[in-house]
Amino acid sequence: MSARRSYRATALLGLALAAVVAAVFLFGEPTANAPGTRPAAPPPGAPATWSTPDPGPTDAASDPFAAIDVQLARVGAAPEPERLPPQADVRVGDRLRIGISSDRELHVYAFNQVEGAAPTVMFPLAVLDTRNPLPPGEHELPGTVQGAHQSYTVESEAPAEEVLLVLSERPLVALGSKVATLAALGAAGSAADAAGGLDAIVATAGPGVAIHRWRLRHVP
């Protein structure tokens, strides 16, 4: 399948971002739900109220990231985000955010790859107010643009796609270079432009990081 953007911007700020980076995941403003289809969404632009489950006993010595909670969630359809499992179904129009609850400063890198296309950058992006490193506390990505909370909006004809999140306690120079390369390619990049896809990005990140991946199946 030829590469095509799976996420579009429905606001001017998002369109401006598309012109700069042509990312697969772009920014869209919340849209109203049709009567009788989903519960009313929170006020437009409002940050989501994240629920952090009890992680249970952790072994910080063996896994320094064990106490950090990460979730990819669908927002706007209910008062609280709907946490998505590692394999989940999404639909055109779904709005997604990445929630991170951390007890330490983090450098965060997020990528997306639609089936048959090249990977693209979700975070960090120059247009965002939200920047690396993220301070300790609760965060939701993509973050804000000129103070307005943003979301990733699903729009794709591809059968599936993946989301990759890399967490590090230090800046990852090689991964930062990968971000710059992919952001420059944007939607114009082909699968050949990023050989190895997300697996190559994981290899570039190297050891001492936390890796989270989700596979999203597109359903009618």
Secondary structure, DSSP 8 states (H G I E B T S, - for coil): -----SB---SHHHHHHHHHH--SS-EE------TTTS----STT-----------S--TTT-TTTT-EEEEEEESSSSS-EE--SEEEE-TT-EEEEEEEESS-BEEEEEEEETTS--EEEES-TT-S--SSB-SEEEEES-EETTEE-EEEB---SSEEEEEEEEESS--HHHHHHHHHHHHHGGG--GGGGTTHHHHHHHHH-SS-EEEEEEEEE--
